Amino acid sequence: MTKENSEFNTLAEIFERNIKQIMNNRESFLPLFIKNFSDGHREYANYVEQVFKVMRAVEENSAIKPDKRVMKLCEEYVNEFSKIYLSHIDMSRNTLANHLETRLSFITTWNEHMRKFADSYQKQT
């Protein structure tokens, strides 16, 4: 059995309250995402630093020293790998930026059309 008395006077009030509540709850994820990304990045950076400390200690205590030609080949390989990886990061960043700009443009255009429709409707009444 449903209540016959509603706290709302119009359908717009019903939709407005619920949609705003959904939007606010969705927005609450942003600080969590940013904190998690930041914390994860910090931990990853700490991990990488520990790897390099171990590598340095092993290299300093090792009786075997790498040949200069091997070092040069390793440097060239790592440099090329890094260039490719950095290029992928740039492409990913650009793709995300384009996606976000397109999404914002779509929402802005949609909002402009709705504003014009609302203004036109108000003039008619």
C-alpha positions in Angstrom: 0.0 0.0 0.0 1.4 3.4 -1.0 1.1 6.7 0.9 -1.4 9.0 -0.7 0.3 12.1 0.7 3.6 12.9 -0.8 6.2 15.4 0.5 6.5 16.6 -3.0 4.2 18.8 -5.0 5.6 18.1 -8.5 7.4 15.4 -10.4 10.3 17.8 -11.0 10.8 18.0 -7.2 11.0 14.2 -7.0 13.5 13.9 -9.8 15.5 16.9 -8.7 16.1 15.7 -5.1 17.0 12.2 -6.2 19.2 13.1 -9.1 21.1 15.7 -7.0 21.6 13.1 -4.3 23.0 10.6 -6.9 25.3 13.3 -8.3 26.6 14.3 -4.8 27.2 10.6 -3.9 29.0 10.0 -7.2 31.2 13.0 -6.6 32.2 11.6 -3.2 34.4 9.1 -5.0 36.8 11.7 -6.3 38.8 12.3 -3.1 39.1 8.6 -2.5 40.4 8.1 -6.1 42.9 10.9 -5.7 44.1 9.7 -2.3 44.5 6.1 -3.5 46.4 7.2 -6.6 48.7 9.4 -4.5 49.3 6.7 -1.8 49.9 4.1 -4.5 52.4 6.3 -6.3 54.2 7.1 -3.1 54.5 3.4 -2.2 55.6 2.5 -5.7 58.3 5.2 -5.6 59.5 3.9 -2.2 59.6 0.3 -3.6 61.7 1.5 -6.6 64.1 3.3 -4.3 64.6 0.1 -2.3 65.3 -1.9 -5.4 68.0 0.7 -6.4 69.6 0.5 -2.9 69.8 -3.3 -3.2 71.3 -3.0 -6.7 73.9 -0.5 -5.6 74.9 -2.7 -2.6 75.2 -5.7 -4.8 77.3 -3.8 -7.4 79.6 -2.4 -4.8 80.2 -5.7 -3.1 80.6 -7.7 -6.3 84.0 -8.8 -7.5 82.6 -9.0 -11.1 82.5 -5.7 -12.9 80.5 -5.4 -16.1 82.3 -4.8 -19.3 81.9 -1.3 -20.7 80.4 -2.6 -24.0 77.8 -4.5 -22.0 77.1 -1.3 -20.0 76.7 0.7 -23.3 74.3 -1.9 -24.8 72.3 -2.0 -21.6 72.1 1.8 -21.5 70.9 1.9 -25.2 68.3 -0.7 -24.6 66.9 0.9 -21.4 66.9 4.3 -23.1 64.9 3.0 -26.1 62.5 1.1 -23.8 62.0 4.2 -21.7 61.3 6.4 -24.8 58.6 3.9 -25.9 57.1 3.7 -22.4 57.1 7.5 -22.0 55.5 7.8 -25.5 52.7 5.4 -24.4 52.2 7.5 -21.2 51.9 10.6 -23.3 49.4 9.0 -25.7 47.3 7.7 -22.7 47.3 11.2 -21.2 46.3 12.8 -24.5 43.6 10.2 -25.0 42.2 10.7 -21.5 42.4 14.5 -21.9 40.5 14.3 -25.3 37.9 12.0 -23.7 37.3 14.4 -20.8 37.1 17.4 -23.1 34.7 15.6 -25.4 32.5 14.6 -22.4 32.5 18.1 -21.0 31.7 19.6 -24.4 28.8 17.1 -24.8 27.4 18.0 -21.4 27.9 21.7 -21.9 26.1 21.6 -25.3 23.3 19.5 -23.8 23.0 22.0 -21.0 22.9 24.9 -23.4 20.1 23.3 -25.4 18.1 22.5 -22.2 18.6 26.1 -21.1 17.3 27.4 -24.5 14.3 25.0 -24.3 13.6 26.1 -20.7 13.8 29.8 -21.7 11.6 29.2 -24.7 9.0 27.3 -22.7 8.9 30.0 -20.0 8.3 32.7 -22.6 5.3 30.7 -23.9 3.7 30.4 -20.5 
